[in-house]
């Protein structure tokens, strides 16, 4: 996704888009990152919760 932001920046520098279009492309790419970051955070939380549960079960069975 960062590549898309960089690509929009380079396109603006090359004169392919006017400045307002370039900013619009950059902001759209940045806005698309938000749901992806939220999903990544939720997956990380879910993974750590599962690891904690697995460790708790191992501790219970060892006792």
Contact map, one row per residue, 1 for C-alpha under 8 A:
111110000000000000000000000010001000000000000000000000000000000
111111000000000000000000000010000000000000000000000000000000000
111111100000000000000000000000000000000000000000000000000000000
111111110000000000000000010010000000000000000000000000000000000
111111111000000000000000110011000000000000000000000000000000000
011111111100000000000000000000000000000000000000000000000000000
001111111110000000000000000000000000000000000000000000000000000
000111111111000000000100110000000000000000000000000000000000000
000011111111100000000100010000000000000000000000000000000000000
000001111111110000000000000000000000000000000000000000000000000
000000111111111110000100000000000000000000000000000000000000000
000000011111111111100100000000000000000000000000000000000000000
000000001111111100000000000000000000000000000000000000000000000
000000000111111100000000000000000000000000000000000000000000000
000000000011111111000000000000000000000000000000000000000000000
000000000011111111000000000000000000000000000000000000000000000
000000000011001111111100000000000000000000000000000000000000000
000000000001001111111100000000000000000000000000000000000000000
000000000001000011111110000000000000000000000000000000000000000
000000000000000011111111000000000000000000000000000000000000000
000000000000000011111111100000000000000000000000000000000000000
000000011011000011111111110000000000000000000000000000000000000
000000000000000000111111111000000000000000000000000000000000000
000000000000000000011111111100000000000000000000000000000000000
000010010000000000001111111110000000000000000000000000000000000
000110011000000000000111111111000000000000000000000000000000000
000000000000000000000011111111100000000000000000000000000000000
000000000000000000000001111111110000000000000000000000000000000
110110000000000000000000111111111000000000000000000000000000000
000010000000000000000000011111111100000000000000000000000000000
000000000000000000000000001111111110000000000000000000000000000
000000000000000000000000000111111111000000000000000000000000000
100000000000000000000000000011111111100000000000000000000000000
000000000000000000000000000001111111110000000000000000000000000
000000000000000000000000000000111111111000000000000000000000000
000000000000000000000000000000011111111100000000000000000000000
000000000000000000000000000000001111111110000000000000000000000
000000000000000000000000000000000111111111000000000000000000000
000000000000000000000000000000000011111111100000000000000000000
000000000000000000000000000000000001111111110000000000000000000
000000000000000000000000000000000000111111111000000000000000000
000000000000000000000000000000000000011111111100000000000000000
000000000000000000000000000000000000001111111110000000000000000
000000000000000000000000000000000000000111111111000000000000000
000000000000000000000000000000000000000011111111100000000000000
000000000000000000000000000000000000000001111111110000000000000
000000000000000000000000000000000000000000111111111000000000000
000000000000000000000000000000000000000000011111111100000000000
000000000000000000000000000000000000000000001111111110000000000
000000000000000000000000000000000000000000000111111111000000000
000000000000000000000000000000000000000000000011111111100000000
000000000000000000000000000000000000000000000001111111110000000
000000000000000000000000000000000000000000000000111111111000000
000000000000000000000000000000000000000000000000011111111100000
000000000000000000000000000000000000000000000000001111111110000
000000000000000000000000000000000000000000000000000111111111000
000000000000000000000000000000000000000000000000000011111111100
000000000000000000000000000000000000000000000000000001111111110
000000000000000000000000000000000000000000000000000000111111111
000000000000000000000000000000000000000000000000000000011111111
000000000000000000000000000000000000000000000000000000001111111
000000000000000000000000000000000000000000000000000000000111111
000000000000000000000000000000000000000000000000000000000011111
